[in-house]
Amino acid sequence: MSFPILHKRVILITGLGLLILQLSGIGSDIESHSEDAKHTINLENLADNQNPVKEALENSELVADTSSTAIQVKSISTTDKVGAGDSLAKIFTRNGYSAKDLHQISATKLGKQLKNIFPGNSITFESTNGQLTKFTYHSSRLESLEFIREDTDFSAAKNIAHPDRVISYKHATIDDSLFLSSQRAGLPDKLTMRLAQIFQWDIDFVLDIRPGDQFFVLYEELYLDGEYIGTGEILAADFINQQNTYSAVTFTNTTGNTDFYTPKGISMRKAFLRAPVEFSRISSSFNLRRRHPLHKTIRPHRGIDYAAPTGTPILAAGDGRIKTASRTNSNGRYIVIQHGEQFVTKYLHLSKFGKNIKSGRKVRQGQIIGYVGSTGWATGPHLHYEFLVNGTHKNPRTVKLPKAEPVAKRELATFRAATRQYALLLNSYKDQITLVTAQ
Ligand SMILES: [Zn+2]
């Protein structure tokens, strides 16, 4: 089977700037860097074989000071990288800066965040006439901590760079697996996984995919200073599965929740995941007249046992609030989540709880709440999962799952305005493809 011509187009998103900002979720402003126009290197204080000189020459932008001021200011900027087993003390010494400078920087309000520095991250020292004026730790591509000398002390600030978000587009026809076809179309695996997640309620990606199925996806590419640094979010996608077209668009509501909806504003999601864990097999089904494997008596099995290796993440089946996160002899470590008034889900025999999981905490669907284990009365690692409707146990495999909340009526106009542009873009790409393939 021949592979269709792929179109990769990039469009600047100026017209969608407001929307993108809303999606990005990054609130703080960019702090502008006031660059000193002139940098010179103070060679007198540095021996020939000292690293900083080499570093400075390699990494720094050095401009000879041609100003006519009487006192010549010598500024130097050097960049270093955190190595394996490195400490800030070592890095300061290596670059010729004092323990006193480091002490003062560590004592600032952001100093604590320097306790964990990671190999590969870069560090910049700026100094004037041998005195450290600015220390920068680049904690990620987008985030840095800056410490600037103010008289006798240092001030601290966190800088968050905002990448340019550019809308990109991919189309693929599936001729073997979803992942292989996506890779050939140039879509990163991360986004393919996301795509499968968005459509998981309508399409079973293990059983339903057929050769000839297609998808069209509009997503963000992130650029920092013109350099591609990765992909952002999927904005809209159409998936054609066995001649049925499913469409999804993203929308962030006024409370800040981002979700995927049909173009009419109906949620793509059901309110609950069918299985809150990736399982290898069902080791025990829902059965109200089961003989208990340990006690050899008739004991109802009010849930499903999903066998999975110890440590497999367990996800909150739906949005809700943790009612209990505790331990008993029989349940082992277990979690109970209340979802609105009607629904309760239970998760038993966990090896450990997820980060920040305790009673009273709100959780969102798909959030990791714990990990598979065999604590309590369990014969091997598995998740015992229960689903209750109005206090009655239901079979989690067959219970009819309600749809997640649609876009609120009062937000429908905003939703339409925000998502129309995505639909238009996606359709214009699809038209182009139809034209090309028709030739
Ligand atoms: Zn069980």
Residues whose N, C-alpha, C, O or C-beta is under 5 A from the ligand:
A	BS01	ZN	I304 D305 H384
